């Protein structure tokens, strides 16, 4: 332990908890980024007169000022993946939290903030720009918590933690935990950490993470990119004066769908799925819609249901597995298309990571569909590597990002082998299946 000179922490984003400031005891379990308890609040707010007035005001200000910030605000909408309305739900439904907020005795934190608080035995309370920007409560143009959004939602700014640089001396792990005090020198959200680990440092670099969900991020340089509701502007990282911004689109149920199929005993090990899919010419008209937690960009429907369509008496588990894997590639295609439509930055390279990128069937089909080379690294756990890289730079273990680039190893580059037109009919039928799955829970 004495050899450890710094600790970097990468965490899942937008999952949060609240706790008693005086005792450190939590008021409830973690509220996950996939949690749908705020669906009704999201629908209510997005259709509210107040938000429409807000949008109109921002459009008017943008017309006269041409400010990108107000253009982005004029298109802002809430999603269930934001912490914001899930926090509002907690404030409305948990009397204990309401009372603590009134007494200014309540702390809010995403996973990074909670871990920092616990590891330092309560002496540190903070988050970084990457995690803050994913909550739906942060203004990436002003680089601070949004006074406008928090006022709209009646969330006191005093409830939110201070925001620090991604590489920063956050304090030290209490000596009682590991026997020695270890400096905590980096906090970073998992997708931004993976972006850093993939060495996607240049404007136009794209990262495709396929884990529990799919996250497609593009480096947009040092300023947020205005979007029209598909991709979302985020802070990648802030190190001193350097600020790197991203635009991100995601699909919520990638690894989730594969794990679900495994629980149904369609296969024993996820590694089998590639061989199962490749053993067939096609899925024989079977299509899967991966929406256990709704559909995200570009469809943005929290009420969509997961479904199989086109089942026949001849359908086997092999067809079901292939349909699941194809749905992942189809969602990747949708994300890539909306990225190209909204983000007018030429793509320089695409690098994949996450457990599902080990599946060469998904990787090759995605490469074919988007007609781009996709680089798979030798080690796919990029969130860990990104946090370690940020910590290493902070303590001087590495001197600059050029050193990190030299350390990266590519395992395979997938190049288009089929024309995307070869998938046109399958994609059209899959989109038809998606449309029939949308708004399902609204109609029950």
C-alpha positions as CSV (number, residue, x, y, z in Angstrom):
1,X,0.0,0.0,0.0
2,X,2.9,2.4,0.6
3,X,3.7,2.2,-3.1
4,X,0.3,3.8,-4.1
5,X,0.9,7.5,-4.7
6,X,-2.6,8.4,-5.9
7,X,-6.1,7.0,-6.4
8,X,-8.5,7.7,-9.3
9,X,-12.2,6.8,-9.0
10,X,-14.5,6.2,-12.0
11,X,-18.1,5.6,-11.2
12,X,-21.5,5.0,-12.8
13,X,-23.2,8.3,-13.5
14,X,-26.5,9.9,-12.6
15,X,-27.1,7.2,-9.9
16,X,-27.5,9.2,-6.6
17,X,-28.2,9.0,-2.9
18,X,-29.0,11.6,-0.2
19,X,-27.8,11.5,3.4
20,X,-27.9,13.2,6.7
21,X,-25.2,15.9,6.9
22,X,-24.7,15.5,10.6
23,X,-24.7,11.7,11.0
24,X,-23.6,10.6,7.5
25,X,-26.5,8.1,7.4
26,X,-28.3,7.7,4.1
27,X,-32.0,8.3,3.7
28,X,-32.6,5.7,1.0
29,X,-30.8,3.3,-1.3
30,X,-29.1,4.4,-4.5
31,X,-31.6,5.6,-7.1
32,X,-30.1,4.1,-10.3
33,X,-29.8,5.9,-13.7
34,X,-32.1,3.3,-15.1
35,X,-34.8,3.8,-12.4
36,X,-38.2,4.8,-13.9
37,X,-40.0,6.0,-10.9
38,X,-40.0,9.6,-12.3
39,X,-41.6,8.7,-15.6
40,X,-44.8,10.6,-14.8
41,X,-42.9,13.6,-13.6
42,X,-40.8,13.6,-16.8
43,X,-44.0,13.5,-19.0
44,X,-45.7,16.1,-16.9
45,X,-42.7,18.6,-16.9
46,X,-42.0,18.1,-20.6
47,X,-45.6,18.9,-21.4
48,X,-46.0,21.7,-18.9
49,X,-46.9,25.3,-19.7
50,X,-44.0,26.4,-17.5
51,X,-41.4,24.6,-19.6
52,X,-43.0,25.9,-22.8
53,X,-42.8,29.4,-21.5
54,X,-39.1,28.7,-20.6
55,X,-38.4,27.4,-24.2
56,X,-40.1,30.5,-25.8
57,X,-38.2,32.9,-23.6
58,X,-34.9,31.2,-24.5
59,X,-35.7,31.2,-28.2
60,X,-36.4,34.9,-28.0
61,X,-33.1,35.6,-26.2
62,X,-31.3,33.4,-28.7
63,X,-32.8,35.4,-31.6
64,X,-31.3,38.6,-30.3
65,X,-28.1,37.3,-28.7
66,X,-27.3,34.3,-31.0
67,X,-26.0,32.7,-27.8
68,X,-25.5,28.9,-28.1
69,X,-26.4,28.6,-24.5
70,X,-29.9,29.9,-25.0
71,X,-30.4,27.9,-28.2
72,X,-29.5,24.7,-26.2
73,X,-31.8,25.8,-23.3
74,X,-34.7,26.3,-25.8
75,X,-34.5,22.6,-26.7
76,X,-33.9,21.3,-23.2
77,X,-36.1,18.4,-22.0
78,X,-36.1,16.1,-19.0
79,X,-35.4,12.4,-19.2
80,X,-35.6,9.6,-16.7
81,X,-31.8,9.2,-16.9
82,X,-31.2,12.6,-15.5
83,X,-30.8,12.7,-11.7
84,X,-33.0,15.9,-11.6
85,X,-36.5,14.6,-11.6
86,X,-35.7,11.4,-9.7
87,X,-34.4,13.8,-7.0
88,X,-37.6,15.8,-7.2
89,X,-39.5,12.5,-6.7
90,X,-37.5,11.9,-3.6
91,X,-38.1,15.4,-2.3
92,X,-41.9,15.0,-2.9
93,X,-42.3,11.5,-1.5
94,X,-39.8,11.1,1.4
95,X,-40.8,13.2,4.4
96,X,-37.5,12.5,6.1
97,X,-35.6,14.1,3.2
98,X,-38.0,17.0,3.0
99,X,-37.4,17.8,6.7
100,X,-33.6,17.5,6.3
101,X,-33.6,19.9,3.3
102,X,-35.6,22.4,5.3
103,X,-33.1,22.2,8.1
104,X,-30.2,22.4,5.7
105,X,-29.1,19.0,6.9
106,X,-29.3,17.0,3.7
107,X,-26.5,16.1,1.2
108,X,-27.0,15.0,-2.4
109,X,-24.4,13.0,-4.2
110,X,-23.8,10.8,-7.2
111,X,-21.7,7.7,-6.6
112,X,-18.4,9.6,-6.8
113,X,-19.4,12.0,-4.1
114,X,-20.7,9.3,-1.8
115,X,-17.5,7.2,-2.2
116,X,-15.4,10.3,-1.6
117,X,-17.4,11.2,1.5
118,X,-17.1,7.6,2.9
119,X,-13.4,7.1,2.0
120,X,-12.4,10.3,3.7
121,X,-14.6,9.6,6.7
122,X,-16.8,12.6,5.9
123,X,-14.0,15.2,5.6
124,X,-14.5,15.7,1.8
125,X,-17.7,16.5,-0.1
126,X,-17.4,17.2,-3.8
127,X,-18.0,16.0,-7.3
128,X,-16.2,16.7,-10.6
129,X,-17.4,18.4,-13.8
130,X,-17.9,15.2,-15.7
131,X,-20.3,13.7,-13.2
132,X,-22.1,17.0,-12.5
133,X,-22.8,17.5,-16.2
134,X,-24.8,14.2,-16.4
135,X,-27.3,15.1,-13.7
136,X,-29.5,17.4,-15.8
137,X,-28.9,20.1,-13.1
138,X,-25.6,21.5,-14.6
139,X,-25.0,24.3,-17.1
140,X,-22.1,23.2,-19.3
141,X,-21.9,26.7,-20.9
142,X,-21.4,28.5,-17.5
143,X,-19.6,25.5,-15.9
144,X,-21.7,25.6,-12.8
145,X,-24.9,24.3,-11.3
146,X,-27.9,25.7,-13.3
147,X,-29.7,28.3,-11.2
148,X,-32.5,28.3,-13.8
149,X,-33.2,24.5,-13.7
150,X,-32.8,24.2,-9.9
151,X,-35.2,27.2,-9.5
152,X,-37.7,25.6,-11.9
153,X,-37.6,22.4,-9.9
154,X,-37.4,24.0,-6.5
155,X,-34.1,22.3,-5.7
156,X,-32.0,24.4,-3.4
157,X,-28.4,24.9,-4.7
158,X,-27.2,24.3,-1.1
159,X,-28.2,20.7,-1.6
160,X,-25.6,20.1,-4.3
161,X,-21.9,19.5,-3.8
162,X,-19.0,21.8,-4.9
163,X,-17.7,21.0,-8.4
164,X,-14.0,20.5,-8.8
165,X,-11.6,19.7,-11.6
166,X,-11.5,16.0,-12.8
167,X,-7.8,15.8,-11.7
168,X,-7.8,17.5,-8.3
169,X,-6.5,16.8,-4.8
170,X,-9.8,15.8,-3.2
171,X,-8.3,14.7,0.0
172,X,-6.9,11.3,1.3
173,X,-8.5,8.0,2.0
174,X,-8.7,7.7,5.8
175,X,-5.7,5.8,7.2
176,X,-7.9,3.3,9.0
177,X,-9.3,1.9,5.8
178,X,-6.1,0.7,4.0
179,X,-3.5,1.3,6.7
180,X,-2.0,4.3,5.0
181,X,-3.5,7.6,3.7
182,X,-3.9,7.5,-0.1
183,X,-4.4,10.8,-2.0
184,X,-7.6,10.8,-4.1
185,X,-6.5,12.8,-7.1
186,X,-9.1,12.1,-9.8
187,X,-12.9,11.7,-9.8
188,X,-14.5,11.0,-13.2
189,X,-17.8,9.7,-14.6
190,X,-17.5,6.2,-16.3
191,X,-18.2,7.2,-19.9
192,X,-15.9,10.2,-19.8
193,X,-13.3,8.1,-18.1
194,X,-13.6,5.5,-20.9
195,X,-13.2,8.3,-23.4
196,X,-10.0,9.4,-21.7
197,X,-8.8,5.8,-21.5
198,X,-9.3,5.3,-25.2
199,X,-7.1,8.4,-25.8
200,X,-9.9,10.1,-27.7
201,X,-8.3,13.5,-27.1
202,X,-8.9,15.2,-30.5
203,X,-12.0,16.9,-31.7
204,X,-14.0,14.4,-33.8
205,X,-12.7,11.3,-31.9
206,X,-15.6,8.9,-31.2
207,X,-16.0,6.3,-28.4
208,X,-18.5,3.5,-28.6
209,X,-19.0,1.9,-25.2
210,X,-21.2,-1.2,-25.1
211,X,-21.7,-2.4,-21.5
212,X,-24.9,-2.3,-19.5
213,X,-26.0,0.3,-22.0
214,X,-24.5,1.7,-25.2
215,X,-22.9,5.1,-25.1
216,X,-21.7,6.9,-28.2
217,X,-19.6,10.0,-27.4
218,X,-17.8,12.4,-29.7
219,X,-15.2,14.9,-28.7
220,X,-16.5,18.4,-29.6
221,X,-13.5,20.4,-28.5
222,X,-13.5,23.1,-25.8
223,X,-17.1,24.2,-26.0
224,X,-20.5,22.4,-25.7
225,X,-22.2,21.6,-29.0
226,X,-25.8,22.7,-29.5
227,X,-28.1,19.8,-30.3
228,X,-31.8,19.3,-31.0
229,X,-32.7,16.6,-28.5
230,X,-30.8,13.5,-29.7
231,X,-27.3,13.9,-28.4
232,X,-26.6,15.7,-25.1
233,X,-23.8,18.1,-24.3
234,X,-21.5,17.0,-21.5
235,X,-18.2,17.9,-19.9
236,X,-15.6,15.3,-20.7
237,X,-13.0,16.4,-18.2
238,X,-11.5,19.6,-16.8
239,X,-7.8,19.6,-15.9
240,X,-6.6,23.1,-15.0
241,X,-7.4,25.4,-17.9
242,X,-8.2,22.5,-20.2
243,X,-11.8,21.8,-20.7
244,X,-12.9,19.1,-23.1
245,X,-16.6,18.8,-24.1
246,X,-18.5,15.8,-25.5
247,X,-21.8,15.1,-27.1
248,X,-23.4,11.8,-26.1
249,X,-26.3,9.6,-27.2
250,X,-27.2,6.4,-25.5
251,X,-29.3,3.2,-25.6
252,X,-30.1,1.9,-22.1
253,X,-30.4,-1.8,-22.5
254,X,-27.4,-3.5,-24.2
255,X,-25.7,-5.8,-21.7
256,X,-29.0,-5.8,-19.8
257,X,-30.7,-7.6,-22.8
258,X,-27.9,-10.2,-23.1
259,X,-28.0,-10.9,-19.3
260,X,-31.8,-11.2,-19.4
261,X,-31.5,-13.8,-22.3
262,X,-28.9,-15.7,-20.2
263,X,-31.3,-15.8,-17.2
264,X,-33.8,-17.3,-19.6
265,X,-31.2,-20.0,-20.3
266,X,-31.0,-19.2,-24.0
267,X,-27.2,-19.7,-23.5
268,X,-24.9,-20.5,-20.6
269,X,-22.1,-18.0,-21.3
270,X,-22.3,-14.7,-23.2
271,X,-19.3,-15.7,-25.2
272,X,-21.5,-18.4,-26.9
273,X,-23.8,-15.8,-28.5
274,X,-21.4,-14.8,-31.3
275,X,-21.1,-18.4,-32.5
276,X,-24.9,-18.9,-32.2
277,X,-25.6,-15.8,-34.3
278,X,-23.0,-16.7,-36.9
279,X,-24.5,-20.2,-37.3
280,X,-27.6,-18.6,-39.0
281,X,-27.9,-16.7,-42.3
282,X,-30.4,-14.4,-40.7
283,X,-32.9,-14.2,-37.8
284,X,-35.8,-15.5,-40.1
285,X,-37.8,-12.3,-39.6
286,X,-37.5,-12.2,-35.8
287,X,-36.8,-8.8,-34.3
288,X,-36.0,-7.7,-30.7
289,X,-36.6,-4.3,-29.3
290,X,-34.2,-3.6,-26.4
291,X,-36.2,-1.3,-24.2
292,X,-36.5,-2.6,-20.6
293,X,-35.9,1.0,-19.5
294,X,-37.6,2.7,-22.4
295,X,-36.0,4.0,-25.6
296,X,-33.4,6.8,-25.5
297,X,-32.0,8.9,-28.4
298,X,-33.3,9.6,-31.0
299,X,-36.7,8.2,-29.9
300,X,-36.8,9.3,-26.3
301,X,-39.8,7.2,-25.2
302,X,-39.6,6.1,-21.5
303,X,-42.9,4.2,-22.0
304,X,-41.6,1.8,-24.7
305,X,-41.6,-1.9,-23.9
306,X,-39.1,-4.6,-24.7
307,X,-40.4,-7.1,-27.2
308,X,-39.8,-9.9,-29.7
309,X,-41.8,-9.7,-32.9
310,X,-42.1,-12.0,-35.9
311,X,-42.0,-15.2,-33.8
312,X,-43.0,-18.5,-35.5
313,X,-43.2,-22.1,-34.6
314,X,-39.9,-22.6,-36.3
315,X,-38.2,-19.9,-34.2
316,X,-35.3,-21.3,-32.1
317,X,-33.2,-19.9,-29.3
318,X,-30.6,-19.2,-32.0
319,X,-32.9,-16.9,-33.8
320,X,-33.8,-15.1,-30.6
321,X,-30.1,-14.6,-29.7
322,X,-29.3,-13.4,-33.2
323,X,-32.2,-10.9,-33.0
324,X,-30.9,-9.6,-29.7
325,X,-27.4,-9.0,-31.1
326,X,-28.8,-7.5,-34.3
327,X,-30.9,-5.0,-32.2
328,X,-27.7,-3.7,-30.5
329,X,-26.1,-3.1,-33.9
330,X,-29.3,-1.4,-35.2
331,X,-29.4,0.9,-32.1
332,X,-25.7,1.7,-32.8
333,X,-26.7,2.7,-36.4
334,X,-29.5,5.0,-35.1
335,X,-27.1,6.7,-32.7
336,X,-24.5,7.2,-35.4
337,X,-27.0,8.7,-37.8
338,X,-28.4,11.2,-35.2
339,X,-24.8,12.1,-34.3
340,X,-23.9,12.9,-37.9
341,X,-27.2,14.8,-38.3
342,X,-26.7,16.9,-35.1
343,X,-23.0,17.2,-34.6
344,X,-21.4,18.8,-37.6
345,X,-17.9,17.7,-36.8
346,X,-16.1,15.2,-39.0
347,X,-15.4,11.8,-37.4
348,X,-11.7,11.2,-37.1
349,X,-11.7,7.7,-35.5
350,X,-14.0,5.3,-33.7
351,X,-12.9,3.2,-30.8
352,X,-15.0,0.7,-29.0
353,X,-14.9,-0.7,-25.4
354,X,-17.1,-2.4,-22.8
355,X,-17.9,-6.1,-22.4
356,X,-20.2,-6.4,-25.3
357,X,-17.5,-5.2,-27.8
358,X,-15.9,-8.6,-27.2
359,X,-18.7,-9.9,-29.5
360,X,-17.3,-9.8,-33.0
361,X,-20.7,-10.3,-34.6
362,X,-22.0,-7.1,-33.1
363,X,-18.8,-5.3,-33.9
364,X,-18.7,-6.4,-37.5
365,X,-22.4,-5.7,-38.1
366,X,-22.0,-2.2,-36.6
367,X,-19.0,-1.5,-38.8
368,X,-21.1,-2.6,-41.9
369,X,-24.1,-0.5,-40.9
370,X,-22.2,2.7,-40.3
371,X,-19.6,2.1,-43.0
372,X,-16.7,3.0,-40.7
373,X,-13.7,1.3,-39.2
374,X,-14.0,0.5,-35.5
375,X,-11.0,-0.1,-33.4
376,X,-11.3,-2.6,-30.5
377,X,-8.6,-2.3,-27.8
378,X,-6.6,-5.2,-26.3
379,X,-8.2,-4.5,-23.0
380,X,-11.9,-3.3,-23.0
381,X,-12.3,-2.0,-19.4
382,X,-11.6,1.6,-20.4
383,X,-13.3,3.3,-17.4
384,X,-10.7,1.8,-15.1
385,X,-7.8,2.8,-17.4
386,X,-9.2,6.3,-17.8
387,X,-9.3,6.9,-14.0
388,X,-5.8,5.5,-13.6
389,X,-4.5,7.7,-16.4
390,X,-6.0,10.8,-14.9
391,X,-4.6,9.9,-11.5
392,X,-1.2,9.1,-13.0
393,X,-1.1,12.5,-14.8
394,X,-2.1,14.3,-11.6
395,X,0.8,12.8,-9.5
396,X,3.4,13.0,-12.3
397,X,3.6,9.3,-13.0
398,X,3.1,10.3,-16.7
399,X,4.1,13.7,-18.0
400,X,1.5,14.2,-20.7
401,X,-1.2,12.6,-22.9
402,X,1.3,11.7,-25.6
403,X,2.8,9.1,-23.2
404,X,-0.7,7.6,-22.7
405,X,-1.2,7.3,-26.5
406,X,1.9,5.2,-26.8
407,X,0.6,2.8,-24.2
408,X,-2.6,2.1,-26.0
409,X,-2.8,-1.3,-27.8
410,X,-5.3,-2.2,-30.5
411,X,-6.6,-5.8,-30.6
412,X,-8.5,-5.6,-33.9
413,X,-9.9,-3.1,-36.3
414,X,-13.3,-4.0,-37.8
415,X,-13.7,-2.8,-41.4
416,X,-16.9,-2.8,-43.4
417,X,-17.4,-6.1,-45.2
418,X,-21.0,-5.6,-46.4
419,X,-22.8,-2.6,-47.8
420,X,-25.2,-1.0,-45.4
421,X,-27.9,-1.5,-48.2
422,X,-27.6,-5.2,-47.6
423,X,-29.3,-4.6,-44.2
424,X,-31.9,-2.2,-45.5
425,X,-34.9,-4.5,-45.3
426,X,-34.0,-5.9,-41.9
427,X,-33.4,-2.4,-40.5
428,X,-36.8,-1.2,-41.9
429,X,-38.6,-4.2,-40.3
430,X,-36.8,-3.6,-37.0
431,X,-37.8,0.0,-37.0
432,X,-41.4,-1.1,-37.6
433,X,-41.1,-3.4,-34.6
434,X,-39.7,-0.5,-32.5
435,X,-42.6,1.8,-33.5
436,X,-45.1,-0.9,-32.3
437,X,-43.3,-1.1,-29.0
438,X,-43.4,2.6,-28.3
439,X,-45.9,4.2,-25.9
440,X,-46.9,0.7,-24.7
441,X,-47.1,1.6,-21.0
442,X,-49.2,4.7,-21.8
443,X,-51.9,2.5,-23.3
444,X,-52.3,0.0,-20.5
